[in-house]
Amino acid sequence: MAIRKLEEDVGVRLLHRTTRSVQLTEDGRAFHARARDLLAEVDDLHSMFAGDRVALRGRLRVDLPTEVARTTIVPALPDFMATHPELELEMSSTDRQVDLVQEGFDCVLRLGPIRDETLIARPLGLLRMVNAASPAYLARYGVPLSLEDLQRQGHRTIHFSTMLGARPYGWEYPDGDSYATLQLPGALHVNSAQTYDAAALAGLGLIQAPLLGIGQYFESGALVEIMPDFRRRAIAVSLVVAHRSNLSRRVRAFMKWIEDVLTPYLE
């Protein structure tokens, strides 16, 4: 009876009822998620002066780059979840730039420049980049020591872009006080960091990637670092929120934790 009254008040059907089951409609799921967030915000209001004495509750929705999530954040996550057992964490991992507001994210970790001036970014540091290839690839093409070797030996690169079909960025290298790019051939274009690494492991070409993601492959010998004097520029790492004011305790706690986890890997 109370649910039907609520449906009348909000003007939408919240539950789909059959003789055998009752399920939330799409509107019902959205309403439930928003109501849950509002209740968590009420908890925040009650505990805003209590500091760490009151447990964090409610939903926290975040987005992370796939390789950072896989290699660094998720392995460290058990400690965070054990510290905050009443927190419900929704973690998206993608290599595209999500829309914080439209997709309902509380906080996202971004690599590279923040082009949306309406967002609030907290810079964390820079991720060191490295050049890499598999031993099998280097046995086939040779080990390049210079930019000239890249062209003379016929090296191929694996092209990465979050949008397939985009113009290849090129092989970036330091050029005096700035950076320049060299266009190298490459038959494979990928839009996923995991696929990018997998293609290099399969011997399909050279890559330029964050050390954080592929350092494990250097340790195992699956990949070899090449041309250390010709690394591309380090990538900026930022935590991004839609609004600076009124950040919940959940968001502030997660941002502090993720900053602590990433600091050892940043310049």
NUDOKOL-201660 format. One line per field, with one value per residue: residue in one letter; x, y, z of N, C-alpha, C in turn. Coordinates in Angstrom, 2 decimals. Layout:
// NUDOKOL-201660
res: a;... $
npx: X;... $
npy: Y;... $
npz: Z;... $
capx: X;... $
capy: Y;... $
capz: Z;... $
cpx: X;... $
cpy: Y;... $
cpz: Z;... $
// end
This chain:
// NUDOKOL-201660
res: m;a;i;r;k;l;e;e;d;v;g;v;r;l;l;h;r;t;t;r;s;v;q;l;t;e;d;g;r;a;f;h;a;r;a;r;d;l;l;a;e;v;d;d;l;h;s;m;f;a;g;d;r;v;a;l;r;g;r;l;r;v;d;l;p;t;e;v;a;r;t;t;i;v;p;a;l;p;d;f;m;a;t;h;p;e;l;e;l;e;m;s;s;t;d;r;q;v;d;l;v;q;e;g;f;d;c;v;l;r;l;g;p;i;r;d;e;t;l;i;a;r;p;l;g;l;l;r;m;v;n;a;a;s;p;a;y;l;a;r;y;g;v;p;l;s;l;e;d;l;q;r;q;g;h;r;t;i;h;f;s;t;m;l;g;a;r;p;y;g;w;e;y;p;d;g;d;s;y;a;t;l;q;l;p;g;a;l;h;v;n;s;a;q;t;y;d;a;a;a;l;a;g;l;g;l;i;q;a;p;l;l;g;i;g;q;y;f;e;s;g;a;l;v;e;i;m;p;d;f;r;r;r;a;i;a;v;s;l;v;v;a;h;r;s;n;l;s;r;r;v;r;a;f;m;k;w;i;e;d;v;l;t;p;y;l;e $
npx: 0.83;1.92;3.94;2.49;1.27;3.55;4.37;2.29;2.78;5.31;4.84;5.57;5.99;7.35;7.73;7.62;5.08;4.12;2.18;3.93;6.27;7.99;9.58;12.04;11.45;13.12;12.96;12.41;14.80;16.56;15.39;15.66;18.47;19.11;17.71;19.07;21.57;20.86;20.12;22.60;23.90;22.51;23.45;26.07;25.70;24.91;27.25;29.26;30.90;32.09;34.32;36.60;35.24;32.77;31.43;31.93;29.27;27.01;26.77;29.49;30.61;32.95;35.41;38.07;41.17;41.78;44.21;45.50;43.63;43.64;46.33;47.19;45.26;43.06;44.46;45.22;42.87;41.52;42.36;41.26;38.51;38.20;38.67;36.50;33.85;31.10;30.72;29.56;30.96;31.07;32.78;34.00;35.94;37.58;38.89;38.01;36.92;34.77;31.50;31.10;28.85;26.52;26.75;26.81;29.07;31.00;33.67;36.56;39.51;41.88;43.99;46.33;45.70;43.15;40.46;37.94;36.79;34.89;35.08;36.53;39.81;42.29;45.61;47.85;50.39;52.97;53.01;55.57;56.71;57.54;59.38;58.73;59.05;58.51;60.73;60.70;59.79;61.91;63.98;63.27;63.18;65.34;67.21;66.39;68.40;68.38;66.54;66.87;67.35;64.81;63.45;65.21;65.47;62.95;60.84;57.72;54.84;52.35;49.25;47.46;44.33;41.50;39.39;38.61;39.95;40.83;43.37;46.67;48.78;51.56;55.12;56.40;59.02;61.75;62.72;64.95;63.90;61.31;58.86;58.70;57.18;57.39;56.31;55.43;54.98;52.13;50.10;48.12;45.51;44.31;41.88;41.99;43.76;44.58;44.48;46.39;48.77;48.70;49.03;51.65;52.95;52.43;54.16;53.63;54.43;56.01;55.55;54.55;54.20;52.78;55.05;54.00;51.97;53.22;55.53;55.69;56.00;58.53;59.97;59.41;60.48;58.96;58.53;60.77;62.60;63.29;65.35;65.75;66.43;64.68;62.06;58.52;56.75;56.00;52.86;50.21;48.48;45.34;42.84;39.41;36.49;33.04;32.22;33.70;32.86;31.15;31.92;31.38;32.09;32.70;33.72;35.93;37.47;38.05;39.50;41.75;42.83;43.37;45.24;47.36;47.94;48.85;51.03;53.75;54.31;54.51;55.98 $
npy: -1.20;1.24;1.51;1.81;4.27;5.86;5.58;6.94;9.49;10.17;9.78;7.72;4.23;2.12;-0.53;-3.67;-5.83;-9.21;-12.26;-13.98;-12.72;-9.75;-7.00;-4.39;-1.62;0.15;2.87;2.50;1.34;3.48;5.35;4.03;3.89;6.61;7.35;5.83;7.06;9.59;8.94;8.14;10.59;11.93;10.49;11.40;14.08;13.79;12.81;14.61;16.03;14.12;12.84;10.17;8.50;7.56;5.10;4.78;4.85;3.75;4.25;4.33;5.49;4.97;5.57;4.11;3.97;1.07;-0.52;0.61;0.07;-2.77;-3.57;-2.18;-0.75;-2.53;-4.81;-3.60;-3.10;-4.80;-3.98;-1.40;-1.96;-3.59;-1.76;-0.12;-1.55;-1.17;0.25;0.57;-0.16;0.81;0.06;1.14;0.29;1.62;2.77;5.00;8.47;9.08;10.51;12.35;13.53;12.77;9.99;9.48;9.35;9.53;10.09;10.12;8.66;10.09;9.89;11.93;15.18;17.34;18.31;19.37;22.17;22.57;20.67;19.58;19.12;17.24;17.24;14.50;13.66;12.44;9.80;7.63;6.89;4.14;2.47;-0.50;-3.98;-7.37;-10.18;-11.99;-10.40;-8.54;-10.24;-10.79;-8.31;-6.85;-4.96;-1.72;1.18;3.82;6.61;6.46;3.75;2.73;3.22;2.23;-0.49;-1.32;-1.23;-1.77;-0.30;-0.58;0.80;2.92;4.10;5.54;5.74;3.89;4.10;6.67;9.08;7.80;8.51;8.51;7.85;9.02;11.20;12.73;16.01;18.20;20.81;20.07;17.81;15.48;13.71;10.58;9.02;5.72;2.59;0.45;-2.32;-2.91;-1.54;-0.55;-0.16;-0.48;-0.61;-3.01;-4.75;-3.52;-3.98;-6.78;-7.23;-6.39;-8.31;-10.50;-10.12;-8.33;-5.75;-2.56;-0.75;2.16;2.74;3.17;2.62;1.62;-0.12;-2.12;-2.93;-5.35;-7.19;-6.68;-7.61;-10.34;-10.98;-11.13;-8.87;-6.41;-3.54;-0.85;1.64;3.74;6.43;7.66;7.98;8.63;11.61;11.95;10.97;12.90;12.43;12.53;13.09;13.42;15.32;16.34;18.58;20.88;21.61;20.37;17.64;14.29;12.34;9.78;10.05;11.73;10.09;7.93;9.24;10.10;7.62;6.40;8.15;7.69;5.04;5.28;7.03;5.93;5.22;7.46;10.37 $
npz: 0.00;0.86;-1.06;-3.42;-2.90;-2.85;-5.52;-6.74;-5.76;-6.88;-9.53;-11.27;-12.17;-9.83;-9.15;-10.79;-11.04;-10.86;-10.76;-9.61;-8.87;-7.72;-8.99;-9.27;-11.39;-14.14;-13.48;-10.82;-9.88;-10.26;-8.53;-6.09;-5.84;-5.69;-3.38;-1.51;-1.60;-0.61;2.01;2.94;2.83;4.80;6.98;6.84;7.56;10.24;11.28;10.77;12.50;13.90;13.00;12.66;14.30;13.60;11.50;7.95;5.65;3.05;-0.57;-2.86;-5.85;-8.31;-10.90;-12.70;-14.58;-16.59;-16.38;-14.18;-12.22;-12.29;-11.76;-9.50;-7.80;-7.19;-6.05;-3.63;-2.42;-0.46;2.16;2.38;2.18;4.40;6.41;6.09;6.36;6.03;3.79;0.49;-2.46;-5.79;-8.56;-11.55;-14.37;-17.00;-20.15;-21.39;-21.24;-18.78;-18.14;-15.43;-14.17;-15.69;-15.59;-12.95;-11.18;-8.21;-7.93;-9.99;-11.38;-13.38;-16.23;-17.87;-19.46;-18.06;-19.67;-19.39;-18.05;-16.14;-14.23;-11.11;-10.33;-8.64;-8.73;-8.63;-9.32;-11.55;-13.91;-14.75;-17.99;-20.16;-22.77;-24.53;-25.52;-26.64;-26.01;-28.19;-30.31;-30.49;-31.17;-33.74;-35.10;-34.18;-31.71;-31.07;-30.81;-31.30;-32.77;-35.49;-35.83;-35.37;-37.74;-39.70;-39.08;-39.52;-37.62;-35.88;-34.44;-31.87;-32.08;-29.92;-28.91;-27.37;-29.02;-31.73;-34.99;-34.83;-35.62;-35.56;-32.81;-32.78;-32.24;-29.39;-28.27;-26.40;-27.33;-27.18;-25.16;-25.35;-26.76;-29.44;-32.22;-33.91;-36.77;-37.01;-38.72;-38.21;-37.83;-36.08;-34.21;-31.09;-28.42;-25.73;-22.69;-21.57;-23.77;-25.31;-23.83;-23.95;-26.68;-27.06;-25.49;-27.04;-29.09;-31.16;-31.65;-30.78;-27.71;-25.81;-22.56;-19.21;-16.52;-14.18;-15.00;-16.56;-15.35;-13.98;-16.02;-16.94;-14.78;-14.90;-17.32;-19.57;-21.07;-22.43;-21.56;-23.75;-25.35;-23.23;-23.10;-24.73;-23.89;-23.78;-22.71;-19.21;-17.75;-16.51;-13.44;-11.97;-9.48;-9.86;-9.34;-9.47;-8.07;-5.83;-3.27;-0.35;-0.34;0.37;3.34;2.58;-0.04;0.42;2.07;0.36;-1.67;-0.25;0.48;-2.05;-3.06;-1.29;-1.98;-4.62;-4.53;-4.22;-6.86;-8.38;-9.92 $
capx: 0.00;2.81;4.64;1.54;1.14;4.79;4.31;1.37;3.43;6.41;4.30;6.13;5.88;8.62;7.81;6.92;4.46;3.43;1.63;5.00;7.43;7.97;10.91;12.17;11.53;14.28;12.74;12.52;16.22;17.13;14.84;16.27;19.87;19.15;17.26;20.17;22.57;20.35;20.23;24.02;24.22;21.98;24.45;27.21;25.34;24.93;28.59;30.24;31.83;32.53;35.58;36.74;34.51;31.55;31.77;31.45;28.18;26.43;27.35;30.54;30.76;34.20;35.89;39.53;41.75;41.77;45.47;45.75;42.74;44.03;47.67;47.56;44.19;42.32;45.24;45.29;41.50;41.06;42.60;40.28;37.19;38.19;38.59;35.16;33.02;29.72;30.72;29.25;31.79;30.82;34.01;34.06;37.29;37.46;39.92;37.40;36.63;33.36;30.82;30.87;27.50;25.52;26.89;26.65;30.29;31.41;35.08;37.24;40.95;42.13;45.34;46.40;45.13;41.71;40.03;36.66;37.09;33.84;35.41;37.52;40.86;43.38;46.78;48.56;51.77;53.19;53.36;56.70;56.46;58.67;59.25;58.86;58.75;58.76;61.98;60.49;59.73;63.26;64.78;62.86;63.45;66.54;67.02;66.68;69.13;68.21;65.38;67.21;67.16;63.38;63.06;66.12;65.20;61.56;60.04;56.28;54.27;50.93;48.58;46.44;43.44;40.21;38.44;39.16;39.84;41.48;44.70;47.70;49.49;52.97;56.10;56.82;60.36;62.21;63.39;65.35;63.05;59.95;58.73;58.29;56.65;57.84;55.26;55.90;53.88;51.55;48.89;47.14;45.01;43.51;41.27;42.01;45.11;44.90;44.77;47.66;49.83;48.65;49.59;53.11;53.37;52.33;55.20;53.05;55.00;56.53;54.57;54.97;53.17;53.21;55.80;53.09;51.19;53.97;56.74;55.67;56.46;59.98;60.50;59.28;61.18;58.01;58.81;62.10;62.62;64.19;65.53;65.35;66.64;63.68;60.72;57.55;56.57;55.23;51.43;49.63;47.45;44.49;41.53;38.47;35.12;32.21;32.09;34.68;32.21;30.25;32.34;31.01;33.20;33.05;34.57;37.20;38.26;38.54;40.51;42.97;43.38;43.92;46.45;48.41;48.30;49.55;52.20;55.04;54.51;54.44;57.14 $
capy: 0.00;2.39;1.63;2.37;5.69;6.49;5.64;8.03;10.76;10.49;9.76;6.65;2.89;1.73;-1.98;-4.46;-6.90;-10.33;-13.16;-14.78;-11.95;-8.28;-6.52;-2.96;-1.13;1.01;4.05;2.05;1.18;4.82;5.95;3.34;4.30;8.00;7.37;5.27;8.11;10.63;8.44;8.19;11.99;12.23;9.94;12.32;15.25;13.43;12.45;15.53;16.49;12.96;12.35;8.74;7.71;7.02;4.31;5.25;4.03;4.20;3.84;5.15;5.07;5.52;5.05;4.05;3.36;-0.38;-1.09;1.09;-0.71;-4.18;-3.83;-1.42;-0.39;-3.71;-5.58;-2.91;-2.82;-5.50;-3.19;-0.31;-2.53;-4.06;-0.57;0.48;-2.70;-0.79;1.03;-0.18;0.43;0.47;0.43;0.99;0.43;1.85;3.66;6.20;9.50;8.99;11.75;12.21;13.92;11.95;8.59;9.37;8.98;10.42;10.42;9.33;8.83;10.39;10.00;12.92;16.50;17.48;19.33;19.93;23.16;22.58;19.65;19.93;18.10;17.29;16.56;13.62;13.49;12.00;8.39;7.48;6.06;3.34;1.82;-1.94;-4.97;-8.74;-10.75;-12.59;-9.30;-7.98;-11.22;-10.73;-7.01;-6.22;-4.05;-0.36;2.01;5.22;6.86;5.96;2.29;2.42;3.22;1.39;-1.90;-1.62;-1.52;-1.52;0.06;-0.88;2.08;2.94;5.25;5.12;5.73;3.21;4.90;7.96;9.16;7.36;9.61;8.47;7.47;10.30;11.17;14.06;16.78;19.42;21.14;19.66;16.44;15.35;12.37;9.91;8.11;4.37;1.74;-0.49;-2.91;-3.15;-0.41;-1.06;0.90;-0.96;-0.72;-4.43;-5.30;-2.90;-4.76;-8.16;-7.22;-6.35;-9.62;-11.44;-9.83;-7.65;-4.43;-1.76;0.07;3.16;2.53;3.49;1.58;1.06;-1.21;-3.21;-3.25;-6.78;-7.96;-6.53;-8.50;-11.74;-11.17;-11.22;-7.68;-5.82;-2.09;-0.41;3.07;4.51;7.87;8.15;7.75;9.71;12.42;11.35;11.27;13.47;11.63;13.43;12.68;14.41;15.32;17.33;19.79;20.93;21.77;19.34;16.27;13.42;11.66;8.60;10.47;12.23;8.95;7.17;10.04;10.04;6.27;6.12;8.95;6.97;3.83;5.61;7.88;5.29;5.02;8.75;11.27 $
capz: 0.00;0.95;-2.33;-4.40;-2.58;-3.29;-6.98;-7.09;-5.43;-7.80;-10.88;-12.10;-11.58;-9.23;-9.09;-11.80;-10.26;-11.49;-9.73;-9.02;-8.42;-7.70;-9.34;-9.51;-12.76;-14.33;-12.64;-9.43;-9.54;-10.14;-7.32;-4.94;-5.73;-5.23;-1.98;-0.72;-1.51;0.28;3.38;3.31;3.08;6.13;7.90;6.84;8.35;11.65;11.73;10.19;13.52;14.67;12.48;12.40;15.30;12.99;10.31;6.65;5.13;1.79;-1.84;-3.44;-7.25;-8.81;-12.18;-12.74;-15.78;-16.43;-15.92;-12.82;-11.36;-12.25;-11.23;-8.31;-6.88;-6.72;-5.08;-2.34;-1.98;0.74;3.37;2.42;2.45;5.78;7.26;5.94;5.96;5.74;2.56;-0.73;-3.50;-7.19;-9.26;-13.00;-14.93;-18.43;-20.67;-21.96;-20.26;-18.41;-17.76;-13.99;-13.77;-16.36;-15.21;-11.51;-10.45;-7.13;-8.08;-11.02;-11.53;-14.78;-16.75;-18.92;-19.15;-17.79;-20.63;-18.97;-17.02;-15.11;-13.24;-10.10;-10.38;-7.67;-9.31;-7.71;-9.74;-12.92;-14.13;-15.66;-19.16;-20.64;-24.07;-24.29;-26.56;-26.17;-26.51;-29.52;-31.28;-30.64;-31.90;-35.15;-35.71;-33.65;-30.57;-31.50;-29.87;-31.70;-33.63;-36.83;-35.81;-35.46;-39.15;-40.49;-38.81;-39.90;-36.43;-35.93;-33.15;-31.65;-31.90;-28.88;-28.79;-26.82;-30.14;-32.89;-36.20;-34.64;-36.21;-34.63;-32.18;-33.14;-31.23;-28.79;-27.71;-26.01;-28.39;-26.50;-24.02;-25.64;-27.25;-30.84;-32.53;-35.13;-37.23;-37.33;-39.20;-37.25;-38.40;-35.03;-33.43;-29.98;-27.59;-24.35;-22.17;-21.39;-25.09;-25.70;-23.19;-24.47;-28.03;-26.91;-24.98;-28.16;-30.07;-32.32;-31.88;-29.68;-27.00;-24.83;-21.54;-17.84;-15.82;-13.18;-15.57;-17.20;-14.60;-13.64;-17.17;-16.95;-13.74;-15.33;-18.58;-20.69;-21.87;-22.23;-21.79;-24.81;-25.59;-22.04;-23.31;-25.69;-23.33;-23.96;-21.50;-18.13;-17.82;-15.29;-12.77;-11.18;-8.96;-10.38;-8.83;-10.17;-7.25;-4.74;-1.97;0.18;-0.60;1.49;4.03;1.78;-1.16;0.96;2.57;-0.78;-2.34;0.56;0.38;-3.38;-3.17;-0.56;-2.74;-5.86;-4.32;-4.52;-8.30;-9.07;-9.87 $
cpx: 0.87;3.54;3.73;1.34;2.38;4.82;3.39;2.03;4.50;5.98;4.90;5.90;7.26;8.82;7.04;6.39;3.85;2.87;2.72;6.15;7.14;9.40;10.89;12.14;12.81;14.16;12.87;13.96;16.88;16.68;15.50;17.71;19.98;18.72;18.36;21.27;22.14;20.43;21.68;24.45;23.67;22.93;25.65;26.92;25.40;26.34;29.66;31.25;32.41;33.86;35.55;35.94;33.26;31.92;31.20;30.37;27.75;27.22;28.41;30.80;31.97;34.55;37.41;39.99;41.97;43.07;45.81;44.88;43.26;45.33;47.93;46.42;43.48;43.16;45.32;43.92;41.06;41.25;41.57;38.90;37.10;38.07;37.19;34.17;31.58;29.60;30.44;29.96;31.39;32.00;33.90;35.52;37.16;38.57;39.34;37.18;35.13;32.82;30.42;29.42;26.46;25.55;26.92;27.87;30.59;32.83;35.67;38.73;41.23;43.63;45.34;45.73;43.63;41.21;38.71;36.89;36.02;34.12;36.49;38.54;41.88;44.58;47.50;50.04;51.82;53.56;54.50;56.35;57.72;58.34;59.51;58.52;59.04;60.10;61.83;60.45;61.14;64.19;64.49;63.30;64.78;66.20;67.36;67.39;68.94;66.93;65.62;67.01;65.69;62.93;63.91;65.82;63.75;60.64;58.59;55.79;52.82;50.25;47.48;45.65;42.12;39.12;39.10;38.94;40.47;42.88;45.75;48.52;50.96;53.85;56.69;58.20;60.78;62.98;63.77;64.50;61.60;59.93;58.28;57.76;57.21;56.76;55.89;54.72;53.37;50.23;47.78;46.81;44.11;42.95;41.20;43.46;45.52;45.23;46.10;48.83;49.88;49.25;51.11;53.64;53.35;53.34;54.73;53.62;55.53;55.39;55.28;53.88;53.68;53.95;54.91;52.36;52.01;55.26;56.83;56.21;57.97;60.60;60.46;60.06;60.26;58.12;60.18;61.99;63.65;64.28;65.11;65.56;65.60;62.26;59.80;57.35;55.70;53.77;50.93;48.53;46.66;43.27;40.55;37.10;34.35;32.13;33.11;34.00;31.36;30.62;32.00;32.25;33.63;34.04;35.93;38.08;38.84;39.66;41.83;43.62;44.04;45.18;47.61;48.88;49.17;50.85;53.53;55.34;54.61;55.74;56.71 $
cpy: 1.26;2.61;2.24;3.87;6.45;6.62;6.76;9.39;11.14;10.41;8.73;5.31;2.48;0.23;-2.60;-5.71;-7.95;-11.20;-13.91;-13.95;-10.46;-7.82;-5.01;-2.67;-0.31;2.27;3.68;1.89;2.54;5.50;5.35;3.79;5.72;8.10;6.85;6.31;9.21;10.21;8.46;9.63;12.45;11.69;10.86;13.56;14.96;13.23;13.44;16.03;15.32;12.40;10.86;7.88;7.05;6.32;4.95;4.29;4.59;3.75;4.84;4.64;5.77;4.89;5.16;3.54;1.87;-0.94;-0.64;0.30;-2.13;-4.40;-3.22;-1.22;-1.62;-4.57;-4.94;-2.75;-3.57;-4.70;-2.07;-0.84;-3.06;-2.89;0.03;-0.61;-2.34;0.05;0.12;0.50;-0.10;0.98;0.11;1.11;0.50;2.79;4.87;7.23;9.50;10.39;11.62;12.46;12.98;10.50;8.39;8.96;10.02;10.93;9.56;9.64;9.00;10.42;11.02;14.23;16.45;18.64;19.99;20.87;23.23;21.57;20.16;18.79;18.33;16.54;15.73;13.50;13.02;10.52;8.30;6.51;5.31;2.79;0.33;-2.76;-6.35;-9.23;-11.35;-11.51;-8.75;-8.95;-11.15;-9.43;-6.39;-5.27;-2.63;0.42;3.50;5.36;6.35;4.45;1.92;2.33;2.25;-0.09;-2.30;-1.92;-1.09;-1.20;-0.39;0.44;1.96;4.23;4.74;5.10;5.06;4.07;6.27;7.92;8.72;8.53;9.65;8.10;8.76;10.15;12.59;14.72;18.13;19.64;20.69;18.20;16.49;13.94;11.88;8.93;6.78;3.54;0.84;-1.01;-3.06;-1.86;-0.97;0.11;0.51;-1.10;-2.18;-5.09;-4.77;-3.70;-6.18;-8.25;-7.17;-7.69;-10.67;-11.16;-9.08;-6.27;-3.79;-1.01;1.11;3.19;2.93;2.32;0.89;-0.16;-2.39;-3.57;-4.73;-7.64;-7.80;-7.51;-9.96;-12.03;-11.28;-10.02;-7.15;-4.31;-1.76;1.12;3.93;6.01;8.48;7.84;8.93;10.44;11.69;11.82;11.78;12.56;12.57;12.69;13.79;14.21;16.41;18.64;19.73;20.92;20.55;17.92;15.42;12.82;10.44;8.98;10.94;11.08;8.15;7.93;10.00;8.68;6.02;6.94;8.25;5.74;4.18;6.37;7.19;5.14;6.33;9.53;12.60 $
cpz: 0.00;-0.37;-3.39;-4.16;-3.04;-4.80;-7.44;-6.84;-6.44;-9.26;-11.81;-11.39;-11.09;-9.20;-10.25;-11.10;-11.18;-10.38;-9.00;-8.45;-8.42;-7.95;-9.52;-11.00;-12.91;-13.48;-11.16;-8.99;-9.35;-8.86;-6.08;-4.74;-5.18;-3.76;-1.05;-0.53;-0.54;1.75;3.86;3.59;4.43;7.20;8.00;7.69;9.85;12.17;11.30;11.22;14.32;14.18;12.23;13.38;14.73;11.69;9.05;6.15;3.78;0.58;-2.29;-4.85;-7.85;-10.16;-12.21;-14.10;-15.56;-15.85;-14.51;-11.84;-11.19;-11.49;-9.86;-7.32;-6.33;-5.76;-3.69;-1.69;-0.71;2.03;3.51;2.79;3.89;6.76;7.24;5.49;5.61;4.47;1.38;-1.90;-4.88;-8.00;-10.74;-13.43;-16.45;-18.87;-21.39;-20.86;-19.98;-18.10;-16.29;-13.62;-14.37;-15.90;-13.69;-10.72;-9.37;-7.35;-9.19;-10.97;-13.01;-15.07;-17.87;-18.53;-18.91;-18.64;-20.24;-17.79;-15.94;-14.01;-12.28;-10.03;-9.27;-8.27;-8.26;-8.05;-11.18;-12.95;-15.14;-16.78;-19.56;-22.02;-23.88;-25.52;-25.99;-26.70;-27.91;-30.60;-31.54;-31.36;-33.39;-35.82;-35.29;-32.51;-31.01;-30.40;-30.15;-32.52;-35.04;-36.91;-35.96;-36.91;-39.97;-40.31;-39.10;-38.74;-36.62;-34.52;-33.07;-31.32;-30.85;-28.93;-28.23;-27.89;-31.34;-34.13;-36.07;-35.23;-35.19;-34.11;-32.59;-31.95;-30.65;-28.15;-27.33;-27.15;-27.80;-25.26;-24.22;-26.07;-28.71;-31.06;-33.86;-35.53;-37.64;-37.83;-38.08;-37.78;-37.37;-34.28;-32.34;-29.17;-26.12;-23.89;-21.97;-22.72;-25.61;-25.13;-23.76;-25.86;-27.99;-26.43;-26.09;-29.26;-31.29;-32.58;-30.62;-28.99;-26.13;-23.76;-20.17;-17.20;-14.78;-13.72;-16.05;-16.48;-14.25;-14.78;-17.37;-15.94;-14.17;-16.61;-19.79;-21.62;-21.50;-22.45;-22.86;-24.81;-24.39;-22.18;-24.24;-25.19;-23.64;-22.64;-20.48;-18.20;-16.47;-14.76;-11.86;-10.65;-9.31;-9.75;-9.56;-9.41;-6.12;-3.37;-1.62;-0.24;0.62;2.13;3.25;0.68;-0.64;1.45;1.41;-1.50;-1.58;0.45;-0.96;-3.63;-2.47;-1.33;-3.95;-5.66;-4.62;-6.02;-9.08;-8.93;-9.28 $
// end
